[in-house]
Amino acid sequence: MNKKLFAILIVAILAIVSIGAVNAFDLGSLLGGGNTVTVDGVNFNVPDGFEEVVRNTTTKYNKTVDNIAYFSEIKNYKKDNDTLSLSVSKNPSHKATDDTARHYGGNSETINGVAGYLEYHPQNVTRFVSGNYIYTITTYPYYTFAYAKDDKLVVVSASEKEFISDAVKA
């Protein structure tokens, strides 16, 4: 009887230690990691290491696509020199569709089971004169992926294509 009790006690201790080890081990780092964030009802995965840039985040504003005004919510993230922007736009009187996303630009592509339009934007340098000053605006290369979801226009922009793949959830 003592051997059976001893065996049960050993199994119980091993089970407790195993559960503790699994909880202590970060499976997220093994499986890609990241944190789920929601922007206007759409879920995204923000890869590990990216921090929200609060001072550069416009939470709500209006923009126009194809002469249709959209109310947008945006969250911006940064990790070293890498960037990630998550934008969800809607207009209650005009539902976003695949055509809306197509007009945003890019080539048809499916990322993580989500059909949309991926576009690469190369570096661009613009110079203009205003008064006695010459201004230079440089945009660094980035990617955008636009798609329609739940009647909303979703645009994910990132400095690297892999961050878009990390962020988009079906």
MDAnalysis code that builds the backbone (N, CA, C; Angstrom):
import MDAnalysis as mda
import numpy as np

u = mda.Universe.empty(510, n_residues=170, atom_resindex=np.repeat(np.arange(170), 3), trajectory=True)
u.add_TopologyAttr("name", ["N", "CA", "C"] * 170)
u.add_TopologyAttr("resid", np.arange(1, 171))
u.add_TopologyAttr("resname", ["MET", "ASN", "LYS", "LYS", "LEU", "PHE", "ALA", "ILE", "LEU", "ILE", "VAL", "ALA", "ILE", "LEU", "ALA", "ILE", "VAL", "SER", "ILE", "GLY", "ALA", "VAL", "ASN", "ALA", "PHE", "ASP", "LEU", "GLY", "SER", "LEU", "LEU", "GLY", "GLY", "GLY", "ASN", "THR", "VAL", "THR", "VAL", "ASP", "GLY", "VAL", "ASN", "PHE", "ASN", "VAL", "PRO", "ASP", "GLY", "PHE", "GLU", "GLU", "VAL", "VAL", "ARG", "ASN", "THR", "THR", "THR", "LYS", "TYR", "ASN", "LYS", "THR", "VAL", "ASP", "ASN", "ILE", "ALA", "TYR", "PHE", "SER", "GLU", "ILE", "LYS", "ASN", "TYR", "LYS", "LYS", "ASP", "ASN", "ASP", "THR", "LEU", "SER", "LEU", "SER", "VAL", "SER", "LYS", "ASN", "PRO", "SER", "HIS", "LYS", "ALA", "THR", "ASP", "ASP", "THR", "ALA", "ARG", "HIS", "TYR", "GLY", "GLY", "ASN", "SER", "GLU", "THR", "ILE", "ASN", "GLY", "VAL", "ALA", "GLY", "TYR", "LEU", "GLU", "TYR", "HIS", "PRO", "GLN", "ASN", "VAL", "THR", "ARG", "PHE", "VAL", "SER", "GLY", "ASN", "TYR", "ILE", "TYR", "THR", "ILE", "THR", "THR", "TYR", "PRO", "TYR", "TYR", "THR", "PHE", "ALA", "TYR", "ALA", "LYS", "ASP", "ASP", "LYS", "LEU", "VAL", "VAL", "VAL", "SER", "ALA", "SER", "GLU", "LYS", "GLU", "PHE", "ILE", "SER", "ASP", "ALA", "VAL", "LYS", "ALA"])
u.atoms.positions = np.array([
    [0.811, -1.185, 0.000],
    [0.000, 0.000, 0.000],
    [0.858, 1.254, 0.000],
    [1.941, 1.243, 0.727],
    [2.838, 2.390, 0.771],
    [3.481, 2.646, -0.578],
    [3.756, 1.557, -1.352],
    [4.352, 1.719, -2.675],
    [3.363, 2.408, -3.620],
    [2.081, 2.039, -3.525],
    [1.065, 2.670, -4.371],
    [0.918, 4.150, -4.008],
    [0.875, 4.450, -2.721],
    [0.758, 5.833, -2.266],
    [1.979, 6.631, -2.700],
    [3.139, 6.052, -2.584],
    [4.381, 6.698, -2.988],
    [4.378, 6.970, -4.499],
    [3.911, 6.006, -5.307],
    [3.848, 6.167, -6.763],
    [2.859, 7.272, -7.138],
    [1.703, 7.320, -6.489],
    [0.700, 8.351, -6.756],
    [1.266, 9.727, -6.380],
    [1.962, 9.784, -5.252],
    [2.564, 11.038, -4.813],
    [3.616, 11.515, -5.813],
    [4.432, 10.624, -6.325],
    [5.459, 10.970, -7.329],
    [4.791, 11.490, -8.600],
    [3.741, 10.816, -9.074],
    [3.026, 11.243, -10.284],
    [2.410, 12.624, -10.063],
    [1.832, 12.867, -8.898],
    [1.227, 14.160, -8.594],
    [2.282, 15.262, -8.577],
    [3.420, 14.984, -7.969],
    [4.504, 15.980, -7.919],
    [5.011, 16.278, -9.328],
    [5.191, 15.234, -10.143],
    [5.640, 15.432, -11.521],
    [4.622, 16.252, -12.322],
    [3.347, 15.997, -12.097],
    [2.302, 16.758, -12.799],
    [2.364, 18.233, -12.410],
    [2.526, 18.507, -11.125],
    [2.597, 19.899, -10.657],
    [3.838, 20.587, -11.223],
    [4.973, 19.907, -11.200],
    [6.210, 20.476, -11.745],
    [6.072, 20.706, -13.255],
    [5.464, 19.768, -13.969],
    [5.272, 19.912, -15.415],
    [4.388, 21.103, -15.747],
    [3.299, 21.266, -15.016],
    [2.400, 22.398, -15.253],
    [3.132, 23.712, -14.998],
    [3.915, 23.749, -13.924],
    [4.689, 24.956, -13.630],
    [5.705, 25.254, -14.716],
    [6.346, 24.227, -15.255],
    [7.337, 24.424, -16.314],
    [6.676, 24.931, -17.592],
    [5.526, 24.400, -17.936],
    [4.816, 24.857, -19.135],
    [4.392, 26.307, -18.963],
    [3.890, 26.674, -17.787],
    [3.471, 28.053, -17.560],
    [4.659, 29.010, -17.559],
    [5.808, 28.562, -17.107],
    [6.987, 29.416, -17.066],
    [7.611, 29.566, -18.446],
    [7.454, 28.579, -19.314],
    [8.032, 28.626, -20.653],
    [7.165, 29.497, -21.547],
    [7.780, 30.424, -22.258],
    [7.045, 31.350, -23.120],
    [6.828, 30.714, -24.480],
    [5.671, 30.075, -24.661],
    [5.347, 29.466, -25.947],
    [5.228, 30.515, -27.036],
    [4.858, 31.735, -26.690],
    [4.732, 32.807, -27.668],
    [6.026, 33.043, -28.406],
    [7.162, 32.987, -27.709],
    [8.433, 33.217, -28.389],
    [8.757, 32.077, -29.342],
    [8.302, 30.873, -29.029],
    [8.531, 29.735, -29.909],
    [7.624, 29.778, -31.125],
    [6.402, 30.265, -30.964],
    [5.417, 30.277, -32.036],
    [5.286, 31.633, -32.716],
    [6.249, 32.508, -32.572],
    [6.198, 33.779, -33.263],
    [5.911, 34.946, -32.337],
    [5.327, 34.692, -31.210],
    [5.121, 35.716, -30.209],
    [4.173, 36.803, -30.646],
    [4.276, 37.913, -29.942],
    [3.440, 39.047, -30.278],
    [2.270, 39.185, -29.336],
    [1.574, 40.278, -29.550],
    [0.422, 40.596, -28.718],
    [-0.758, 40.908, -29.616],
    [-1.926, 40.428, -29.250],
    [-3.130, 40.734, -30.013],
    [-3.628, 42.114, -29.613],
    [-3.874, 42.950, -30.610],
    [-4.471, 44.263, -30.377],
    [-5.696, 44.383, -31.273],
    [-6.640, 45.179, -30.848],
    [-7.869, 45.386, -31.610],
    [-7.963, 46.856, -31.986],
    [-8.174, 47.095, -33.271],
    [-8.367, 48.451, -33.774],
    [-9.752, 48.482, -34.410],
    [-10.666, 49.214, -33.819],
    [-12.047, 49.343, -34.297],
    [-12.670, 47.986, -34.635],
    [-12.489, 47.012, -33.757],
    [-13.114, 45.707, -33.912],
    [-12.346, 44.706, -34.757],
    [-11.203, 45.093, -35.311],
    [-10.389, 44.185, -36.129],
    [-9.155, 43.791, -35.311],
    [-8.912, 42.473, -35.210],
    [-7.777, 41.980, -34.427],
    [-6.521, 41.870, -35.277],
    [-5.395, 42.249, -34.669],
    [-4.079, 42.154, -35.291],
    [-3.123, 41.538, -34.290],
    [-1.993, 41.073, -34.791],
    [-0.907, 40.602, -33.952],
    [0.242, 41.591, -34.094],
    [0.663, 42.193, -32.991],
    [1.827, 43.078, -33.016],
    [3.024, 42.227, -32.624],
    [4.009, 42.096, -33.527],
    [5.167, 41.240, -33.233],
    [5.911, 41.693, -31.975],
    [6.574, 40.738, -31.341],
    [7.362, 41.028, -30.146],
    [8.375, 42.126, -30.431],
    [8.578, 42.977, -29.456],
    [9.570, 44.042, -29.563],
    [9.008, 45.365, -30.051],
    [7.849, 45.339, -30.692],
    [7.240, 46.585, -31.166],
    [6.516, 47.268, -30.012],
    [6.731, 48.568, -29.892],
    [6.088, 49.371, -28.859],
    [5.191, 50.403, -29.531],
    [4.022, 50.653, -28.952],
    [3.114, 51.646, -29.520],
    [3.721, 53.036, -29.399],
    [3.634, 53.789, -30.479],
    [4.115, 55.166, -30.505],
    [2.894, 56.043, -30.246],
    [2.668, 56.360, -28.996],
    [1.451, 57.060, -28.606],
    [1.439, 58.484, -29.151],
    [2.561, 59.182, -29.103],
    [2.586, 60.567, -29.562],
    [2.369, 60.674, -31.064],
    [2.597, 59.581, -31.792],
    [2.460, 59.594, -33.245],
    [1.232, 58.803, -33.687],
    [0.345, 58.492, -32.771],
    [-0.830, 57.704, -33.099],
    [-2.049, 58.606, -33.189],
    [-2.650, 58.636, -34.347],
    [-3.900, 59.365, -34.528],
    [-4.996, 58.348, -34.293],
    [-5.721, 58.497, -33.223],
    [-6.714, 57.474, -32.909],
    [-7.933, 57.564, -33.800],
    [-8.330, 58.776, -34.168],
    [-9.523, 58.894, -35.001],
    [-9.392, 60.122, -35.902],
    [-9.624, 59.943, -37.196],
    [-9.634, 61.074, -38.111],
    [-10.335, 60.672, -39.396],
    [-10.580, 61.634, -40.250],
    [-11.266, 61.374, -41.517],
    [-10.263, 61.373, -42.657],
    [-10.455, 60.485, -43.631],
    [-9.651, 60.493, -44.842],
    [-10.546, 60.099, -46.004],
    [-10.053, 60.318, -47.210],
    [-10.860, 60.072, -48.395],
    [-10.186, 59.036, -49.282],
    [-10.948, 58.048, -49.721],
    [-10.506, 57.060, -50.701],
    [-11.577, 57.042, -51.782],
    [-11.172, 57.254, -53.018],
    [-12.133, 57.299, -54.129],
    [-13.251, 58.309, -53.874],
    [-12.891, 59.473, -53.353],
    [-13.844, 60.556, -53.071],
    [-14.911, 60.181, -52.046],
    [-14.644, 59.177, -51.234],
    [-15.571, 58.786, -50.172],
    [-14.848, 58.987, -48.839],
    [-15.459, 59.742, -47.940],
    [-14.841, 60.031, -46.650],
    [-14.982, 58.831, -45.721],
    [-13.890, 58.478, -45.052],
    [-13.881, 57.383, -44.085],
    [-13.430, 57.896, -42.733],
    [-14.054, 57.398, -41.691],
    [-13.672, 57.669, -40.315],
    [-12.666, 56.585, -39.943],
    [-11.467, 56.969, -39.502],
    [-10.389, 56.000, -39.297],
    [-9.894, 55.969, -37.863],
    [-9.428, 54.791, -37.475],
    [-8.717, 54.607, -36.216],
    [-7.391, 53.963, -36.555],
    [-6.294, 54.527, -36.042],
    [-4.953, 54.069, -36.404],
    [-4.119, 53.861, -35.143],
    [-3.291, 52.814, -35.180],
    [-2.298, 52.606, -34.121],
    [-0.950, 52.395, -34.811],
    [0.070, 53.103, -34.313],
    [1.422, 53.017, -34.873],
    [2.361, 52.373, -33.865],
    [3.298, 51.574, -34.391],
    [4.257, 50.859, -33.553],
    [5.658, 51.007, -34.137],
    [6.666, 50.909, -33.265],
    [8.056, 51.045, -33.695],
    [8.934, 50.086, -32.909],
    [9.933, 49.531, -33.612],
    [10.969, 48.706, -32.993],
    [12.274, 49.066, -33.675],
    [13.160, 49.745, -32.975],
    [14.397, 50.248, -33.564],
    [14.041, 51.101, -34.781],
    [14.504, 50.714, -35.978],
    [14.183, 51.480, -37.193],
    [13.001, 50.901, -37.955],
    [12.343, 49.898, -37.409],
    [11.210, 49.266, -38.080],
    [9.901, 49.878, -37.594],
    [8.927, 49.933, -38.516],
    [7.635, 50.528, -38.187],
    [6.497, 49.606, -38.599],
    [5.368, 49.779, -37.925],
    [4.144, 49.041, -38.222],
    [2.969, 49.968, -37.922],
    [2.060, 50.093, -38.886],
    [0.885, 50.943, -38.711],
    [-0.359, 50.130, -39.032],
    [-1.355, 50.190, -38.151],
    [-2.606, 49.454, -38.308],
    [-3.740, 50.461, -38.425],
    [-4.430, 50.461, -39.557],
    [-5.478, 51.433, -39.810],
    [-6.773, 50.723, -40.180],
    [-7.871, 51.122, -39.532],
    [-9.196, 50.585, -39.853],
    [-10.108, 51.782, -40.106],
    [-10.732, 51.800, -41.287],
    [-11.571, 52.930, -41.690],
    [-12.973, 52.447, -42.035],
    [-13.960, 53.295, -41.732],
    [-15.339, 52.910, -42.045],
    [-16.161, 54.148, -42.394],
    [-17.238, 53.899, -43.112],
    [-18.227, 54.909, -43.436],
    [-19.569, 54.198, -43.396],
    [-20.424, 54.519, -42.419],
    [-21.700, 53.799, -42.273],
    [-22.573, 53.812, -43.526],
    [-22.447, 54.849, -44.356],
    [-23.294, 54.909, -45.554],
    [-22.614, 54.318, -46.784],
    [-21.359, 53.914, -46.660],
    [-20.651, 53.289, -47.785],
    [-19.781, 52.158, -47.248],
    [-20.223, 50.936, -47.433],
    [-19.488, 49.775, -46.928],
    [-18.238, 49.521, -47.773],
    [-17.115, 49.300, -47.116],
    [-15.881, 48.969, -47.833],
    [-15.992, 47.556, -48.401],
    [-15.514, 47.388, -49.629],
    [-15.539, 46.095, -50.312],
    [-14.153, 45.803, -50.859],
    [-14.023, 44.677, -51.523],
    [-12.759, 44.336, -52.163],
    [-12.371, 45.406, -53.183],
    [-13.354, 45.980, -53.882],
    [-13.068, 47.057, -54.841],
    [-12.473, 48.280, -54.146],
    [-12.960, 48.595, -52.957],
    [-12.417, 49.724, -52.205],
    [-10.944, 49.475, -51.905],
    [-10.619, 48.272, -51.441],
    [-9.235, 47.925, -51.129],
    [-8.382, 47.940, -52.396],
    [-8.917, 47.456, -53.506],
    [-8.179, 47.424, -54.772],
    [-7.802, 48.836, -55.203],
    [-8.699, 49.787, -55.017],
    [-8.424, 51.172, -55.395],
    [-7.357, 51.801, -54.506],
    [-7.114, 51.205, -53.363],
    [-6.050, 51.699, -52.485],
    [-4.693, 51.451, -53.128],
    [-4.615, 50.413, -53.989],
    [-3.394, 50.140, -54.754],
    [-2.767, 48.811, -54.411],
    [-1.908, 48.349, -55.310],
    [-1.144, 47.131, -55.087],
    [-1.605, 45.971, -55.932],
    [-0.890, 44.868, -55.773],
    [-1.191, 43.632, -56.485],
    [-1.968, 42.688, -55.583],
    [-2.851, 41.923, -56.189],
    [-3.660, 40.971, -55.438],
    [-2.759, 39.938, -54.763],
    [-2.975, 39.743, -53.467],
    [-2.179, 38.771, -52.706],
    [-2.996, 38.309, -51.508],
    [-2.727, 37.086, -51.066],
    [-3.376, 36.549, -49.877],
    [-2.318, 36.368, -48.795],
    [-2.568, 36.950, -47.632],
    [-1.653, 36.842, -46.491],
    [-2.425, 36.237, -45.332],
    [-1.962, 35.110, -44.830],
    [-2.607, 34.412, -43.709],
    [-4.092, 34.169, -43.957],
    [-4.436, 33.837, -45.194],
    [-5.819, 33.541, -45.539],
    [-6.677, 34.769, -45.797],
    [-6.081, 35.961, -45.784],
    [-6.806, 37.208, -46.023],
    [-6.434, 37.719, -47.412],
    [-7.441, 37.856, -48.279],
    [-7.206, 38.360, -49.634],
    [-7.197, 39.884, -49.606],
    [-6.197, 40.470, -50.246],
    [-6.092, 41.925, -50.285],
    [-5.131, 42.362, -51.365],
    [-4.572, 43.557, -51.191],
    [-3.706, 44.155, -52.199],
    [-2.439, 44.676, -51.532],
    [-1.304, 44.101, -51.976],
    [-0.005, 44.435, -51.405],
    [0.737, 45.359, -52.358],
    [1.310, 46.413, -51.792],
    [2.076, 47.348, -52.621],
    [3.361, 47.726, -51.910],
    [4.437, 47.818, -52.691],
    [5.735, 48.273, -52.183],
    [5.903, 49.731, -52.587],
    [6.277, 50.570, -51.636],
    [6.504, 51.989, -51.889],
    [8.001, 52.262, -51.705],
    [8.717, 52.552, -52.794],
    [10.159, 52.798, -52.661],
    [10.430, 54.140, -51.977],
    [11.694, 54.345, -51.623],
    [12.077, 55.610, -51.005],
    [11.755, 56.745, -51.968],
    [11.310, 57.849, -51.418],
    [10.946, 58.991, -52.231],
    [11.488, 60.253, -51.571],
    [12.109, 61.099, -52.378],
    [12.609, 62.369, -51.872],
    [11.904, 63.479, -52.632],
    [11.253, 64.363, -51.903],
    [10.537, 65.488, -52.502],
    [11.137, 66.776, -51.962],
    [11.436, 67.707, -52.871],
    [11.946, 69.013, -52.462],
    [10.978, 70.078, -52.966],
    [10.736, 71.076, -52.128],
    [9.900, 72.188, -52.564],
    [10.384, 73.462, -51.897],
    [10.063, 74.577, -52.528],
    [10.476, 75.888, -52.036],
    [9.259, 76.604, -51.484],
    [9.431, 77.188, -50.319],
    [8.380, 77.996, -49.723],
    [9.061, 79.218, -49.107],
    [8.765, 80.384, -49.661],
    [9.432, 81.599, -49.177],
    [10.916, 81.516, -49.479],
    [11.730, 81.717, -48.453],
    [13.190, 81.663, -48.610],
    [13.784, 80.313, -48.239],
    [12.958, 79.301, -48.073],
    [13.440, 78.011, -47.600],
    [13.222, 76.914, -48.641],
    [14.144, 75.960, -48.658],
    [13.988, 74.750, -49.470],
    [13.752, 73.610, -48.486],
    [12.654, 72.920, -48.656],
    [12.293, 71.817, -47.775],
    [12.517, 70.489, -48.490],
    [12.980, 69.503, -47.765],
    [13.158, 68.158, -48.287],
    [12.362, 67.195, -47.419],
    [11.536, 66.401, -48.070],
    [10.763, 65.372, -47.360],
    [11.189, 64.024, -47.918],
    [11.650, 63.161, -47.037],
    [12.073, 61.825, -47.450],
    [11.144, 60.797, -46.832],
    [10.563, 59.957, -47.677],
    [9.796, 58.825, -47.158],
    [10.628, 57.576, -47.388],
    [10.740, 56.757, -46.392],
    [11.543, 55.547, -46.496],
    [10.700, 54.425, -47.089],
    [11.352, 53.436, -47.681],
    [10.591, 52.341, -48.309],
    [9.673, 51.653, -47.294],
    [8.484, 51.301, -47.761],
    [7.545, 50.590, -46.907],
    [6.560, 49.811, -47.769],
    [5.823, 48.918, -47.122],
    [4.806, 48.085, -47.773],
    [3.443, 48.435, -47.194],
    [2.398, 48.299, -48.026],
    [1.031, 48.406, -47.518],
    [0.240, 47.195, -47.990],
    [-0.669, 46.736, -47.147],
    [-1.585, 45.651, -47.479],
    [-2.979, 46.134, -47.125],
    [-3.834, 46.266, -48.153],
    [-5.193, 46.776, -47.957],
    [-6.205, 45.679, -48.237],
    [-7.230, 45.593, -47.384],
    [-8.295, 44.616, -47.589],
    [-9.569, 45.096, -46.890],
    [-10.681, 44.525, -47.296],
    [-11.964, 44.851, -46.677],
    [-12.331, 43.755, -45.684],
    [-12.807, 44.178, -44.516],
    [-13.242, 43.216, -43.503],
    [-14.396, 43.836, -42.725],
    [-15.496, 43.112, -42.633],
    [-16.669, 43.578, -41.887],
    [-17.087, 44.978, -42.327],
    [-17.108, 45.207, -43.646],
    [-17.511, 46.487, -44.245],
    [-16.553, 47.628, -43.924],
    [-15.339, 47.319, -43.467],
    [-14.336, 48.326, -43.127],
    [-13.130, 48.163, -44.052],
    [-12.429, 49.257, -44.319],
    [-11.187, 49.226, -45.076],
    [-10.043, 49.096, -44.078],
    [-9.260, 48.036, -44.221],
    [-8.136, 47.777, -43.320],
    [-6.852, 47.966, -44.108],
    [-5.927, 48.765, -43.573],
    [-4.637, 48.976, -44.222],
    [-3.542, 48.760, -43.184],
    [-2.659, 47.796, -43.478],
    [-1.505, 47.524, -42.626],
    [-0.280, 47.991, -43.391],
    [0.498, 48.876, -42.782],
    [1.724, 49.392, -43.401],
    [2.897, 49.011, -42.513],
    [4.020, 48.664, -43.155],
    [5.194, 48.270, -42.376],
    [6.461, 48.497, -43.179],
    [7.554, 48.639, -42.457],
    [8.852, 48.838, -43.105],
    [9.336, 47.561, -43.791],
    [8.852, 46.416, -43.365],
    [9.222, 45.127, -43.975],
    [7.955, 44.304, -44.203],
    [7.932, 43.560, -45.299],
    [6.763, 42.743, -45.643],
    [6.468, 41.709, -44.554],
    [7.511, 41.180, -43.936],
    [7.318, 40.143, -42.915],
    [6.476, 40.640, -41.736],
    [6.561, 41.947, -41.427],
    [5.778, 42.491, -40.315],
    [4.291, 42.522, -40.670],
    [3.987, 42.704, -41.952],
    [2.589, 42.647, -42.376],
    [2.083, 41.225, -42.199],
    [2.893, 40.242, -42.610],
    [2.513, 38.834, -42.438],
    [2.325, 38.496, -40.969],
    [3.166, 39.076, -40.109],
    [3.015, 38.840, -38.663],
    [1.743, 39.465, -38.122],
    [1.361, 40.627, -38.660],
    [0.253, 41.413, -38.087],
    [-1.134, 40.932, -38.529],
    [-1.265, 40.509, -39.790],
    [-2.596, 40.206, -40.349],
    [-3.124, 38.909, -39.769],
    [-4.383, 38.969, -39.293],
    [-5.072, 37.792, -38.767],
    [-6.337, 37.555, -39.588],
    [-6.621, 36.285, -39.854],
    [-7.842, 35.956, -40.619],
    [-9.072, 36.209, -39.796],
])
